Amino acid sequence: MTQETPNNPIPKDRSPATVALDNLVRRKLRVSDPNNPTEIATALKSLYSGEKEVLEQEAAGLPYIKVKTIRTVGEADTTTQTELKQARQDVDRDLEALIGNASLKDIQSELRGWAHAIRRIISQGVDAARFALDPRQRDSAMAARRQLSAYARLARYVGALTPDLSLPYRQLARSLDEVGAMVLVKLGDALANAGPGGARFLLQAPASELQGRRDAVIYALRNLTGTTAEGYGPNEWPRGLVAYRQFVARLEQSGHADLRSLFQENYVANALDELVHWSTSGASDDLRALASTSDLALERFRRFIILASRLVDPESPPLAAYVSAIQLFLDAFEHGESGSRLLYIARPPIVFYGLYGLSGMEEPGTRRLVDLVIARGHLAERLDCYLGCSCGTDQVRCQIILDKLLYDVDRAIDLYALGTNSEGEPEQRAAAYGVLINIFLNSIDPNIAICIQNFPHVQARLEEIQRYLWWATAGAEPRTFELGSPTFSVFDDGNNLVDVNGFTGVSFAGLGGDVGSVMNAVRNEMSDNSVPLEQFTIDDVNVHTALRDYVALLANMHQELCIQQASDEQWVNLLRTMAPSCMRFNGDEVLAGRSLLNEAINAVQLDAACSRYTPDIPPHFETSLAGIPYLRLSDGGTEE
């Protein structure tokens, strides 16, 4: 009887230099497994295409010179590869058509800059999408898709402001949308190629980063146990050794003496190296094996972290560093499903049962994602025929606004693609675009209301998308909220229960205003009016849990809309350069949806308005001390 050996045995000595070399090969050659000779050979042939032809001719018995060969059988492309090739060719043709257009000779340099940037983004996004199992590559692919969507919106913008060339610009935008969609499909393909269950366990840190996290654990352990010469100075208290002694004694008393092995460097290094090995091999089988064993392998580390909580006295920085390093390593192996919904975009639903062990789209967020993708395509088709040959101010303004809403739907799809919960933060942020659509559909501004009066099909598509963004699946009604029935109870500073009239049946459209009314009512009932509003939303003692959750929901939607506002404000000068239209240019005409976006922000805003980030740098101790005798302020000037 022979003993079977594993296909991918764990090496006894996996030094940092070996891991660094593997990561270098993985980055430069773009292979998933640097130990697979077939992948290495294929990557080298792709990198050195000229030498590849020479070697193939030599293997075929031909002279060792470059001669033209005729290939009778070509490599068969998959459906995804064929569609992606067609989409990239469409982009190239559209770019060349714009660059060669005599009417655009004044901005030819800008268009060449577009072409260079777009082609680079497409190459980076497609290459990164092939390695979707790596979270860093997955994020890079999604970033490339977002950039392509921004260029598509900009092309539609410029086209609307350049009436005679609206169609060529919109054709470029459509081609960019095709490539962006294929990036999502490629991401789903990469997850599907991992085999059944491949999308259910995705590493939360890049494989190339795991070795660094492993080394951080070992260095922190050495500093804790005093086995490094730089652990403690001659004039420093041995806080690490004291904590080490207390911890070991406590483990013996608590019946968890087996955890004392986590203070042995060789034992910890071997345990971590085993996980790093399976993670960095790049093979889908290894990833699935890791998913089934990582929980049990890391269970003792999790027990160690729980027992370390407030165990030693006084608190020890070396122990805190060791526990934090372990937690950072464990975070990479949390069973995250961010991106698992991409599988439903890349594969038809008919194959879910059986092949992928799935009976269907049970999770509501996944179903909404699929519905959004279909509805988005219908909306884009209608908008491509919206402007037609008209170039009046009203029509152009409406086209710009509707294209902005189409761009927002793409952002919502991106958020849903990386979400994991049907009502999680990505879904909450996507709901903000439903608020924007709702304000557009119900606007009393005649300049906006005219946009859909003669286009009922566009209105129907927007209403459908709005329902999906407000957490409704096909055929269902949007989610409603209850803020209290009939009263809303809080505790004031004197620990007295206060009842405030609440609201029921609140929708997304009125959530901001009603939550704000409840907050004002709470403030009026509080005995101490000096308590800041933040305490009502964060402190569990002072605020009802439901109200706090609603405030967090509004905060997420508010921040998402503020991001869009900050992005739009940077486009004014660019649009003035790229679109020398016959229309008069000013901020309101170029950014036709500015008032609409501001109204949406106000609808979900509770307290803080949109603001730019400014770091709060604390004063230096010299400036602080100077303020005592000289009344000087830390940021300059003197007190009056």
ChimeraX attribute file (.defattr): number of C-alpha atoms within 10 A of each C-alpha:
attribute: neighborCount
match mode: 1-to-1
recipient: residues
	/A:1	3
	/A:2	4
	/A:3	5
	/A:4	6
	/A:5	7
	/A:6	7
	/A:7	7
	/A:8	13
	/A:9	9
	/A:10	13
	/A:11	10
	/A:12	9
	/A:13	9
	/A:14	14
	/A:15	11
	/A:16	13
	/A:17	9
	/A:18	11
	/A:19	18
	/A:20	14
	/A:21	12
	/A:22	19
	/A:23	22
	/A:24	14
	/A:25	17
	/A:26	20
	/A:27	13
	/A:28	10
	/A:29	18
	/A:30	18
	/A:31	20
	/A:32	23
	/A:33	19
	/A:34	21
	/A:35	15
	/A:36	13
	/A:37	10
	/A:38	11
	/A:39	16
	/A:40	19
	/A:41	13
	/A:42	13
	/A:43	16
	/A:44	14
	/A:45	15
	/A:46	13
	/A:47	13
	/A:48	10
	/A:49	11
	/A:50	11
	/A:51	14
	/A:52	16
	/A:53	18
	/A:54	17
	/A:55	16
	/A:56	12
	/A:57	18
	/A:58	13
	/A:59	11
	/A:60	9
	/A:61	9
	/A:62	13
	/A:63	11
	/A:64	13
	/A:65	11
	/A:66	13
	/A:67	11
	/A:68	8
	/A:69	8
	/A:70	6
	/A:71	7
	/A:72	5
	/A:73	6
	/A:74	6
	/A:75	6
	/A:76	8
	/A:77	10
	/A:78	9
	/A:79	9
	/A:80	14
	/A:81	13
	/A:82	11
	/A:83	15
	/A:84	21
	/A:85	14
	/A:86	15
	/A:87	20
	/A:88	19
	/A:89	14
	/A:90	19
	/A:91	24
	/A:92	16
	/A:93	14
	/A:94	22
	/A:95	24
	/A:96	14
	/A:97	14
	/A:98	21
	/A:99	20
	/A:100	13
	/A:101	13
	/A:102	10
	/A:103	12
	/A:104	17
	/A:105	13
	/A:106	12
	/A:107	16
	/A:108	17
	/A:109	12
	/A:110	15
	/A:111	19
	/A:112	15
	/A:113	11
	/A:114	16
	/A:115	19
	/A:116	11
	/A:117	14
	/A:118	20
	/A:119	16
	/A:120	12
	/A:121	19
	/A:122	22
	/A:123	14
	/A:124	17
	/A:125	30
	/A:126	22
	/A:127	17
	/A:128	24
	/A:129	28
	/A:130	22
	/A:131	22
	/A:132	25
	/A:133	28
	/A:134	23
	/A:135	19
	/A:136	19
	/A:137	20
	/A:138	23
	/A:139	17
	/A:140	20
	/A:141	29
	/A:142	22
	/A:143	16
	/A:144	24
	/A:145	28
	/A:146	18
	/A:147	19
	/A:148	26
	/A:149	25
	/A:150	19
	/A:151	19
	/A:152	24
	/A:153	25
	/A:154	23
	/A:155	25
	/A:156	26
	/A:157	27
	/A:158	25
	/A:159	26
	/A:160	27
	/A:161	28
	/A:162	20
	/A:163	19
	/A:164	14
	/A:165	16
	/A:166	21
	/A:167	19
	/A:168	18
	/A:169	24
	/A:170	22
	/A:171	21
	/A:172	24
	/A:173	24
	/A:174	24
	/A:175	24
	/A:176	28
	/A:177	24
	/A:178	20
	/A:179	26
	/A:180	27
	/A:181	20
	/A:182	25
	/A:183	25
	/A:184	24
	/A:185	21
	/A:186	28
	/A:187	29
	/A:188	24
	/A:189	22
	/A:190	22
	/A:191	28
	/A:192	23
	/A:193	14
	/A:194	19
	/A:195	14
	/A:196	17
	/A:197	19
	/A:198	21
	/A:199	25
	/A:200	17
	/A:201	20
	/A:202	25
	/A:203	23
	/A:204	19
	/A:205	18
	/A:206	17
	/A:207	22
	/A:208	20
	/A:209	15
	/A:210	22
	/A:211	22
	/A:212	14
	/A:213	21
	/A:214	22
	/A:215	17
	/A:216	19
	/A:217	25
	/A:218	21
	/A:219	18
	/A:220	22
	/A:221	26
	/A:222	21
	/A:223	21
	/A:224	27
	/A:225	22
	/A:226	17
	/A:227	13
	/A:228	13
	/A:229	9
	/A:230	9
	/A:231	17
	/A:232	17
	/A:233	9
	/A:234	6
	/A:235	6
	/A:236	8
	/A:237	10
	/A:238	18
	/A:239	18
	/A:240	24
	/A:241	18
	/A:242	18
	/A:243	24
	/A:244	20
	/A:245	12
	/A:246	14
	/A:247	18
	/A:248	16
	/A:249	13
	/A:250	17
	/A:251	17
	/A:252	13
	/A:253	10
	/A:254	9
	/A:255	9
	/A:256	15
	/A:257	13
	/A:258	10
	/A:259	17
	/A:260	14
	/A:261	13
	/A:262	16
	/A:263	17
	/A:264	14
	/A:265	17
	/A:266	11
	/A:267	12
	/A:268	17
	/A:269	15
	/A:270	14
	/A:271	15
	/A:272	21
	/A:273	22
	/A:274	17
	/A:275	19
	/A:276	21
	/A:277	21
	/A:278	23
	/A:279	24
	/A:280	24
	/A:281	20
	/A:282	22
	/A:283	16
	/A:284	23
	/A:285	15
	/A:286	17
	/A:287	21
	/A:288	21
	/A:289	12
	/A:290	21
	/A:291	22
	/A:292	11
	/A:293	11
	/A:294	17
	/A:295	15
	/A:296	10
	/A:297	15
	/A:298	18
	/A:299	11
	/A:300	16
	/A:301	19
	/A:302	16
	/A:303	12
	/A:304	18
	/A:305	15
	/A:306	12
	/A:307	16
	/A:308	17
	/A:309	11
	/A:310	10
	/A:311	14
	/A:312	16
	/A:313	10
	/A:314	10
	/A:315	15
	/A:316	19
	/A:317	13
	/A:318	23
	/A:319	24
	/A:320	18
	/A:321	18
	/A:322	23
	/A:323	22
	/A:324	16
	/A:325	21
	/A:326	24
	/A:327	16
	/A:328	17
	/A:329	24
	/A:330	18
	/A:331	14
	/A:332	18
	/A:333	20
	/A:334	16
	/A:335	15
	/A:336	16
	/A:337	17
	/A:338	20
	/A:339	26
	/A:340	24
	/A:341	25
	/A:342	27
	/A:343	25
	/A:344	21
	/A:345	22
	/A:346	21
	/A:347	14
	/A:348	9
	/A:349	14
	/A:350	10
	/A:351	13
	/A:352	17
	/A:353	11
	/A:354	10
	/A:355	13
	/A:356	16
	/A:357	11
	/A:358	14
	/A:359	13
	/A:360	15
	/A:361	15
	/A:362	9
	/A:363	12
	/A:364	14
	/A:365	25
	/A:366	24
	/A:367	19
	/A:368	25
	/A:369	26
	/A:370	21
	/A:371	17
	/A:372	25
	/A:373	17
	/A:374	12
	/A:375	17
	/A:376	21
	/A:377	13
	/A:378	15
	/A:379	23
	/A:380	19
	/A:381	12
	/A:382	15
	/A:383	17
	/A:384	17
	/A:385	10
	/A:386	18
	/A:387	19
	/A:388	12
	/A:389	12
	/A:390	13
	/A:391	18
	/A:392	11
	/A:393	15
	/A:394	13
	/A:395	19
	/A:396	25
	/A:397	24
	/A:398	22
	/A:399	23
	/A:400	25
	/A:401	21
	/A:402	24
	/A:403	23
	/A:404	20
	/A:405	21
	/A:406	20
	/A:407	20
	/A:408	22
	/A:409	25
	/A:410	23
	/A:411	19
	/A:412	24
	/A:413	23
	/A:414	21
	/A:415	19
	/A:416	30
	/A:417	25
	/A:418	19
	/A:419	23
	/A:420	21
	/A:421	16
	/A:422	17
	/A:423	16
	/A:424	13
	/A:425	18
	/A:426	22
	/A:427	28
	/A:428	24
	/A:429	25
	/A:430	27
	/A:431	26
	/A:432	30
	/A:433	25
	/A:434	28
	/A:435	25
	/A:436	22
	/A:437	25
	/A:438	18
	/A:439	18
	/A:440	25
	/A:441	17
	/A:442	10
	/A:443	15
	/A:444	11
	/A:445	11
	/A:446	8
	/A:447	14
	/A:448	21
	/A:449	14
	/A:450	15
	/A:451	22
	/A:452	16
	/A:453	10
	/A:454	9
	/A:455	13
	/A:456	10
	/A:457	14
	/A:458	21
	/A:459	18
	/A:460	13
	/A:461	17
	/A:462	25
	/A:463	16
	/A:464	20
	/A:465	25
	/A:466	24
	/A:467	22
	/A:468	28
	/A:469	31
	/A:470	25
	/A:471	23
	/A:472	19
	/A:473	21
	/A:474	13
	/A:475	9
	/A:476	10
	/A:477	12
	/A:478	15
	/A:479	15
	/A:480	15
	/A:481	15
	/A:482	16
	/A:483	21
	/A:484	18
	/A:485	11
	/A:486	13
	/A:487	14
	/A:488	20
	/A:489	17
	/A:490	23
	/A:491	19
	/A:492	20
	/A:493	14
	/A:494	9
	/A:495	10
	/A:496	11
	/A:497	13
	/A:498	15
	/A:499	15
	/A:500	20
	/A:501	15
	/A:502	19
	/A:503	19
	/A:504	14
	/A:505	13
	/A:506	17
	/A:507	15
	/A:508	22
	/A:509	19
	/A:510	15
	/A:511	23
	/A:512	23
	/A:513	17
	/A:514	17
	/A:515	23
	/A:516	16
	/A:517	16
	/A:518	19
	/A:519	20
	/A:520	14
	/A:521	16
	/A:522	25
	/A:523	19
	/A:524	12
	/A:525	16
	/A:526	19
	/A:527	14
	/A:528	12
	/A:529	12
	/A:530	8
	/A:531	13
	/A:532	10
	/A:533	15
	/A:534	10
	/A:535	13
	/A:536	22
	/A:537	20
	/A:538	17
	/A:539	12
	/A:540	13
	/A:541	14
	/A:542	17
	/A:543	20
	/A:544	19
	/A:545	14
	/A:546	15
	/A:547	21
	/A:548	19
	/A:549	13
	/A:550	18
	/A:551	22
	/A:552	16
	/A:553	22
	/A:554	25
	/A:555	19
	/A:556	21
	/A:557	27
	/A:558	24
	/A:559	19
	/A:560	19
	/A:561	25
	/A:562	20
	/A:563	13
	/A:564	12
	/A:565	17
	/A:566	13
	/A:567	11
	/A:568	15
	/A:569	12
	/A:570	10
	/A:571	14
	/A:572	16
	/A:573	11
	/A:574	12
	/A:575	19
	/A:576	16
	/A:577	13
	/A:578	21
	/A:579	21
	/A:580	16
	/A:581	17
	/A:582	11
	/A:583	15
	/A:584	9
	/A:585	16
	/A:586	11
	/A:587	13
	/A:588	12
	/A:589	17
	/A:590	23
	/A:591	20
	/A:592	21
	/A:593	23
	/A:594	17
	/A:595	12
	/A:596	17
	/A:597	22
	/A:598	15
	/A:599	17
	/A:600	25
	/A:601	25
	/A:602	16
	/A:603	22
	/A:604	27
	/A:605	21
	/A:606	19
	/A:607	11
	/A:608	8
	/A:609	12
	/A:610	17
	/A:611	10
	/A:612	9
	/A:613	6
	/A:614	6
	/A:615	6
	/A:616	6
	/A:617	7
	/A:618	9
	/A:619	12
	/A:620	9
	/A:621	10
	/A:622	9
	/A:623	14
	/A:624	15
	/A:625	14
	/A:626	13
	/A:627	15
	/A:628	10
	/A:629	7
	/A:630	10
	/A:631	14
	/A:632	17
	/A:633	15
	/A:634	17
	/A:635	11
	/A:636	8
	/A:637	9
	/A:638	11
	/A:639	9
	/A:640	5
